[in-house]
Structures are given as C-alpha cells and as structure tokens.
C-alpha cells in the first residue's frame, strides 16, 4: 500500500530571456530606481498549459516527468541536508513527508498513466492527479489527515516549477549568495512570503496585482527598494533573466533597455541616492514645525531586528509593532516565553522610548499557516480582536508576554479593529486576569501599562467619544479606515485607483478623531501608510496630527516636511476646505 493510500485509508513560462525593448506600467508604490536581472516566480498550478500529445511524444513526456521528479527529490534532500541547527523541528518533518509523497505511486504512477493513456502533457496530468488526491484528503473527517491535502498541493507545485524551469517563492533563499542585483517578478506576494523575502537582498519587486497598501508595497518600502504593482501580466511579458529597470516613481518597468536608457537611469539613481544621503543630516534635529509645535515621529516594525533600522533613522519610539509576524510562516504558535523575549528585545533596544505593540491582527490578507480561510469576505470576518477573543487561550498567552515585557520599558498595548465597547471591556478584563496571575506568581510587570485602540472601522471613528474615554490612547489605521469607508478592497488592483486618502469623508473621520483626542487629553497617532507619505505630511499637520508612525526609512522624509511647515496656517486652510466639503488640493498647502 502506498504512503498516500495509507494516509487516505486511515480515515508555461520560458526561461530564455526575451528580446527587444518593452516598457510595462503599473503603480509605483515604493520610490527609487533599480537595475537588475528578473527572477520570475512560477505560475500557480491552475495556470499550467493543457494540451494533448501526439503518440510519438508520449515516451519523451514521461521521461520529462520522471526527470522532474528526480530533480525535485534531490532538491528536497539538499534542503534537508543544509538545515541549520536552530531550524524548527517541523521543517525537517515536512521535507521528509514531501519526499515520501514524491515517491508515492498514487502521485507518480497515476500521473504517468494519464500521460500514457490520455496523452496529457506532464503538467496537465500532474495537476489532474494532484486535484484527485487533494479532493480525497478534503473528505477525510480527521483534521490532521485532511490538512495533508495541502502537502500534496505543495509537492505538485514544486514539481511544476521544476518542469517549467521556474522557481517557487520558497526557493528564493537560494539567491542570497548571488552578487548581481535581482528583481522579483510575481503574480502576487503574500505576507508570509514577504517574511522570507526580507532576508534576501533583492533590488526590487514587480507584481501583477496589488495597490499602495498591499503587503508587497509596505515591505518594499521598509526594505528601501522600489516596487511596481498592478502591472497586470508581468509574468507573461518578462522572462527569467531579462535585464530590467524599475522606476518606482513613474511606475514603469523597462525590459531589456538600451545602453543609453541604462546610463540615464543610473544617473537618476545616483541623484536619488544623494538626496537620501543628504537627509541624514537632520536625523538628530528636533522634529518641530516653524511655529514650535513638537511632532513625534515613530517607527512601524514587523520583526524585532528592525529596531536597529528604526533607531538609525531617528525614530522616537515604536508606534506600531505588528506582532502577527511572529506567528506567521511557521507551523506552530510562538510560546509565551518566545513572545516575551521578542518584545523585551525591542523594549530594551528603545531604552525608555515608547513601544506600541499591536495584538495579533490575523485575518483578511494575513493568515496563520495551516488555517483555512472559510469566510466569504475575510476582510469582514473573524479577524484581529474578534479572532483573539474567539481564541482566549492564545490571546491570554500574548497578553501575559506583553505585560512581562513592560517591566523592562514603556510598553503600550494596541487593540486592532475595534467596533464596539464590548471588545474593549473584554480585553480589559483579560488584562486584569493576566495581571492577577502574574502577581500571584511574583512575576514583574508595569502597573501603568497603557491600553489603546486602533481607529480603522468607520463605526468607531463616528462614535469615537466613549472609546476615547475608555482607552488610554488612539491610533488611526488609515489603510483599513479608507478601505471600509470607501468600500474598496485595498489589495484589489482593479479598484486601486479608487483608493483615495484625500476623500473628504476619510479626512473628516481623521480630523474628528484627532479633535476628540485633544478634548479628552488622549494622544492620537496615525500608523497607516498615509503617515509615511511625505506628500501628505502638511495635510496631516493641518488636521492637527502631532504623532506619526511609519516605516523607518520614511522618517527623515517626513521630518524634512515637518521642519518646513507652519501648523496654524495649514489648519486654517484645511478647515475651510473640509467645512465646504471640497476635495483638498495639496498644492495649496504651503
């Protein structure tokens, strides 16, 4: 009996560079210029070619498939051999399982039969048999066995990448040693994939999908590399190995440019880098406006090791630590101790500066490995604080870790996606229980830890007064606030042009939240992507904002705008526009 049978019974992209000059346009979401070679991420299983073979080609196709199996098996063995000592135990087990599945007759022999009997090409035969096996696993009652269908899909995709001569996102670590600048070309890049990409030195990103607040855009900005999204058919136009120029300002991608164009863009890049270097001179300058208003500039981070980058850019604290990235890209949940060590590391590095840590914000475009998204619309489903309150054991573990870290510096806990006061009260009760438990165990924590809420749902922004009274501080998450207010999926490239931070309704919600904060003497920060867009700095100052939180590399750009601004004049100009219901013309904000 085969390995797959035992489990079940238990319950075409070319690799040749293209020729000729082509320019494709999308949306520039991370500024800068890059020149490098394309690394095209392979198509998903459902995108493979489907065609029937003539009889004389069947044997050659079978051999092609067998060769791909052998190559993939060798790749898995090499990955297992080179695992580091600190690699998760589950990774070795996963590689062993995938190696078993590759050799299983239910996958290999049945695929060969489809090539032999039906004259399917290898990719068609493999995806057909893979879907049959996946369907069989999905009907099993046992949850563990049912999840093995995901392993079958992953093995199928790995073999498909081998057949097509393309690379999977999971294999991008192979390029860490390459000296030549490389540019990733993909249909889309998930948050979990971006975690892996952070460690590699890629020069830029180009994706078919995405918008200015997609995760590809956010992480590209944090890495300081240009990115162009919403290109449409990038992977069908750009070939593996093509020489590319990315213009992150114009949203242009030049394919196999002329020597003159390369020279021109090298000049653009040199000037851009010189401007970036010049900004370092204001790193230690006090961030205040021409009329003496102090403006706090904080950093958004996703992993503890980013704290050094935040300090290097003059961050006055961490305004948003996205804690969910400690949970993603792994098969298990981080323990309380692991979380505590991560939070403590950042708190100690900040040496008394505030560190705002957002509780787990899972859902929408961010999911935990192994968890299926079953909601019809994940952005409106069980996500963020709803998810945490539905998983009290997991949530309590995080709260305890946060409280323990507060003994080493100023920790502020931030609750995402609040829509009603019951969520605030339930979280406060869990904090009290955690405090009592820690006190009973003689474990230290700060008595004065602050609890804040993210204003990212219109329901909270409209009825903001009771939330401002019940919470210690507020943080405006404009990415989701704009999405929910305008009814636009911020990750959907088809409607990304309608995603408008300057819409009067959005600006009024931001302004009213800031004003209520002032009235109740509660600090209000803005941690969405608007905060790091220097073209919007004067607008936000005019709305009364004095706390910005952004990707570390954006801090000096925003500080430069703050130093050139006169707040009172900006407030007067904006108040007039908003009271009349007019759209704001940024050019008029001097």
N, C-alpha and C positions, 0 to 999 in steps of 0.2 A: 504494500500500500504506500502511496507517495506521501510526502510531507504535507502537501496541500490536502490530500484526501483524509489524512489523519486528523488534521485540524477541522475540516468540514464535518467529518463524521463524529467528532467529539461533541458536538451539539450541532515638405522637403526644401530644408534650407541648404543652399550650396555653400561649401567652404572656400570656394575660389573667389578672390577679390573681383569686384565689378570694375568696369572700365568706363571712362567718360565722366564729365563733371555734372554733378547733380546737387541741387540745394533743396532741402525739405524744411518746412516751417512748422513750428508748434508754438508752445508758450514757454517763454523763458521764465523760470521760477527760482533760479539761483544764479546770481550775476558772475561775470568773469568770462575768460576765454580759455579754451583748451585745444591742443592739437595732439592727436594720438591715434592708435590703431583700434578698430572696432572689435569688441568681444561680444558676439551675438548670442544671446541666450535662446536656447532651442524652443520650438513651438510646443504647446501642450499636446497631450495625447489625442485630443479630439480634432486637432488641426492637421493630422498626417494625411499624406496622399493616399487615395484609394484607386487602384487600377488592377485589371486582370492581366496576367502574364500569358504570353504565347507559350505553348508546351515546351519548346526547346530552351526556354529561360528558367524553367522551374528548378532544375538542379542547381543552377548558379545562385538562384534566390535563396534556396535552402542553405547553401553554403554561406551566403552572406549573413543569414540569420544566425547560424551556428558560430561563425566568426565573431559576431557581435556579442553573443552570449559569453564566449571565452574571454573576449576583451573586457567585458563588464565584470566578469568574475575575478579577473586579475586586478582590476581597479579596486574592487571591494577588499581583496586580500591585502593589497598595498595600503589601503586606508587603515585596515585593522592593524597592520604591522607597525604603522607610524603613529598610532595613538599615543599621546603623551600620558605621563603617569597621573596627571590631575584631570584627565578626561572623565566625564561621567560614565559610571559603570554601564548604564543603559545603552550608551553608544556602541560599545563592543557587542552587546547582545543584539542590537538592531542590525549591525553589519553581518553577524552570524546568521540571523534569520533571513536577511535578504540574499545571502549566499546560498542558503538552503532552497529558497524559492526559485532562484535562477536555475537550479539543477533539477527542479521537480518536473516529472513528466507531464503533470497536468498543465503546466505552463509551456514547457519546451516542446514536448512531443505533440501536443494538441495543436500548437501553432504551426509546427512543421506539417501536420496533416492538412491544415487549412491551405497551406501553400501548395501541397501536393494535390489535394482533391479538388479544391475550388479555384486554384490558380490565383489566389490573392497575393499581392505583393507583401513583403515581410511586415511592414508597418501595419497594414490593414489587418493581416492575420493576427499579429500580436495584440493590437488593441481590441480586436473582436474577442479573442480568448480571455484577455485580461478583464473585459467587461463581464463575461460569463462568470468568471471566478469571483469578481467583486460582488456581483448580484447574489451569488451563493452565500458569501460571507454575511451580506447585509440581512439575510433572512434568518440568521442564527440568533437564538434567544440570549445566549451568553454574551455579555457586553465585551469581555476581553477578546473572545474569538471574533465577534462582529467587527471589532476595530482592526483586525488583521487584514481586512479588505484594503485599508489604507496602505499597508505594507506592499500588497500586490500592486496597487497603483504606482507606488514609488519605484518599485522594481521595473515595471513596464516602462515608466518614463525614463529611467536610467538607460535601459536598453535602446529606447527610441533615440536618445541623444547620441548613443554610440553608432546606431545605424545611420543617423543623419550627419554625423561628424560635427555635432553641436555640443554645447556644454550646458549642464544644468546649473542653476544658481548655487546649489550645494557644493559644486565643484570649483567655485570661484577662488577658494583658498589656494588652489594650485598656482595662481598668478602672483602670489605675494612676493616671489623672488624675481619676477620679470622687471627689467630695468626700463624698458620702453614704456612711455605713458599709454595707458589703456582706457578705453571708453566703453562703458557697459551699454548695450542695446537690448531692451527687453520689452515685452508686451506690457507688463506692469511689474512692480516690485512690492511685495508685501512687507509689512512692518517686521515680521520675523526674519525675512530675507535681508532686510536692511541692517539688522543686527550683525549678521555675518559680514556684510559688505563694509561695515565701519572699520574693520581691522585691516582691510586691503587698501593699497594706495592707488585707487582709481582716479583718473583725471577728470571724469565727468560722467553724466548719466543722460540717456535718451530713452524715453518710453512712449509707447503707442497711446497709453491712457494717462490720466492724472490731471491735477489742477494745482493752483498755487498753494493749497494747504494739504495736498496729498502727502503721504509719508515720504515718498521719494523726494519731494521738494523740501520738506522740513529737514531731513537728514542731510541732503546735499548741501543745504545752507550751513548746517552745523559742521560739516566737513570742509567747508570753504571751497567747494568745487562747483563749476557751472552745471546746470541741468536744464534740459528742454523736454517738456512733457506734452501730451496730447498731439503727438506728431501724426498719429493715425496708423500708418502702415510702415513704420520704421524698419521692422524686421524683414519686410518683403522688399525693401529698397536697398538697405545696407547689408553688405555681405561681411562675413568674418574676415578680418584682416584689412578691410578698407581703411585708408587714411582719412581721418575726419577732422574738421574744425567745428567746435561748438562755440556759438556766440550766445551766451546766456542773457545778454541784454536785449537782442533783437529776436531771440527765439529761433535762430537759424542754425541748421546743421549742413555743412558743406561736405560732400562726399568726393574723395579723390580730387582735392583742389589743385589749382595750378601753383607753380613755384612763386608767382607774384602774389597770389592770394595768401599763401603761407607766410611770405615775408610781411605783407600788410598786417595780418593778424598777429604775427609775432610782435610787431610794433604796438598794436593795440594792447596786447597782453603786458608788454613792458611798461606802458604808461599806466595801465590799471594797477599793476603791482606796485609801482612807485607811489601812486595815490594811497594805496592801502598802507604802505610802509610809513608814509607821512603822518597818518592818523595816530601812530604810536606815540607821537609827541604829546598828545592830550590825555594819555592813559591816566596820569596821576593828577590831572586838573580836576578841581571840584566841579561836579555837574550841577550847574545852576544857570538860570536864564539871565538875560541882561537886566531884568528888574529884580534880581535877587531871590527868585523862587528856587529852592533846592529841589532837584529831581533825582530820585533814586533809580539807578539802573541795575537790574538784577539779571541773572542768567537762567535760562532753561537748560536742564540737562536730562539725559536719559539713563546714563550709566555712571557709576561713581568716579571712574577715571577721567571723566570730562571736567571735573572740578578744577584741575590744573589749567585747562584752557580758559575756564571762566575767570580765574584769578589773573591769568596772563593778559586778559583783555579788560581788566579793571572792574570786574563785577563787584558790586557792594553787597552781594549775598546771592543765594539761590532762590529765585522767585517761583520756580516750578521744577521739581524733581519728579519725572514721570516714572513712578515706581513699577508700573506694569512691565517694564523692560527687564526687570529682574526675574519675572515669571515666564517670559516668552522664550521660544527657541530651545525648550527643554521638555522632557517627558514627565518630570516630577515638579512639585511645588517647592519653592525655597523654604527652608525651615525658619523658625523664629530667629535662631541664632545667626543664620546666614543673612537674613534681612537686617538684623541688628548691626552686624559687622559692616554691611554696606552703608547703612545710614550713618553709623558712627564715623566711618571713614570720611564722609563728606562733611559732617558737622565739625570734626576736628580740623580738617583742612581749611574750613572757613573761619576758624579761630574767633568765634564770638559773633560773626556776622549771621544774619537770619538765614535759615534753611527751610524753605517751604516744600513739604513733601506731599504730593497728591496720593491719596489712597488708590488702590487698584482700579484702573479705568479700562476694564475689559469689555469688549462688545464692539458693534459697528465694524470698523476696518481692522480691529485688533482682537485676536482670539488666542486662547491658550492651545498649545499643541495637544492633539488628541481629543479636543472638544469640538463637536459638530455644531455649526450654526443652523438652527432649525427655524428661526424666526423669519417670517415673510419679509420684514424690514428690520434688519439688525440695528439700524440707527435709532429705531423707535422701540426696541425690545428690551430684553433683560441685560442692561449694561451699566457700568460704573457703580454708583451707590446702590442701585437696585440689585445688581449682581452680588455685591458684597453682603448686603443684608439678607440675601437668599442663601448665602454661604457663611453663616455666623462663625463657624469654627475657623475657617480660613481668615475671615476678617479680624477675628479676635487675635489671631497669631500676628497679623500685621500691626494692629494697634499696640500690642504689647512690645513689639520690636521698636516701634516709633517712640513710645514712652521711655523705653530704656535708653534709646539714643539721646533723648532730651536731657539726660544727666550730664552730657558732655558739651552742650552748647545750646543755642537758641533754635529749637525745632518748632515749626508751625505745621499743623496738620490741615490739609485741604481736602474737602469732600467734593467730588465731581458730580455733575449732572443732577443737582438738587431740583426737585419740582414741587415739594410740599414740606410743611413743617414737621410732619411725622418722621421723615427721613432724618431731619436734624436731631429731633428728640431721641430717636432710636440710636443714632451714632453717639450722642452724648451719654446715653445710658451704657453703651458698650465701653466707652472710655472710662466711665466711673467704675464699672465692674473690673476692667483691666487694672486700674489704679489700686483698687482694694486688693486684688490678687497679688500684685507686685509688692504692696506694703506688707501683706501677710508673709511674703517670702523674703522680706527685708532687702528687696531689690530697688536701687535708687532710680528716681525719675524726677523731672522738674514739676514743681507744684503749679507753676503758672503757664503751662503749655497752652498755646493759642489754637483755637479751632475755627477754621474759616470755610467758606463755601464758594464754589465756582458759579458764576453767573453766566450760564451758557444756554439756558432754556428761556424763551420769552415769558413763560408763566412766572418764573422767579423774578425776572427783570421788571415785569409790570407790577407785581405785588411785592416790591423789594423791602418795604419798611419793616415788617416783622422779622424778616431774615437778617436785616442789618442789626436789629436789636438783639436777636438771639445768638448771633455769631460774633467772633472777635475781629474778623476781617473779611473782606470780599476780594475775589479775583475774577476778572472778566475774561472768559474764554471766548474770544471773538470767532474762532474757527467754526465752532458749533452754533454759536449765537446767530451768526449770519446765515448758516445753513438752515436752521429751524425757523428763523424769522422770514426768510425769503422762499422757503420751500424748495431749496436747491441742494441736491446731493453734491457736497464739496469735492468728492472723489470722481465724479462723473464728467468726463471730458466733453460730452455732448452739450452740457449746460454750464460748463465752467465759465463761459463768457458772461453769464448772468449773475455770477457770484460777485456781489458789489458791496465792498466795505463802506462805500460812501452813500449808500441808500439812506434817505432821511430817516426811515423807521429804525435802522440799525444805529445811526448816530444819536437818535433821541433816547434809545434804550441805554446806550453807553453813558450819555450825559446825565440821565436821571439817576442811574446807579451811582455815579460819582457824587452827584449832589446830595443824595441820601446818605452816603458815607460821610460827607462833610457835616451834615446835620446831626448825625448820631456819633460823631467823633470816631469813626471806624476807618481804618486805612483801606483804600481801594487800589488794587494793582490791575494791570492788563497783561495777560500772559499769552494771548493768541498771537498769530503771525502779524497782525497789524502793528504790534509793539515794536517789532524789529524792522519794519519798513520805514526807512528814513524819510521817504517822501510823504509819510503820514504823521511824522513827529509833531510838526507845528499844529496840525489838525487836532491831535490828541491833547497837546498842551492847551489849546484853545478850549477844549471841552472840560478842562480842569484836572486832567490826569497828572499826577506827580510821582507815580510808581510804574515803571515799565519793566517787563521781564521778557527776555528774548534769547535767541541762540547766541552763544558767546561771541562769535565772530561779527555780530551785528552791533555790538555795544558801542564801539567807537564811532561808527557812522551816525548812530542816534545821538551820541554825546555831542558830536560836532554841530548837529542841528539845534540841540538844546542851548548850547553856548551862543548861538546866533539869534535866539528868539526873545521876543518881548511878550510875556504871557498876557498881560492885561489888554494889549491891543488885539491879540489873537482872540481872546474871549469875546470882546465886543463885536468883532467881525463875524464870528461864528454864531453868536446868539441871534444876530439879525437874520442870518440865512435860515437857521432852524425854526425860528418863530414864524417865518414866512412859508415854511415847508419847501424851500428851494433846495436843489442839489448844490453841494459845496464845490466851488471852483478852487482847487488847491493853489492855482497860480496867484490868487488874490491874497493868500495868507503870507504876509511879509514878516 
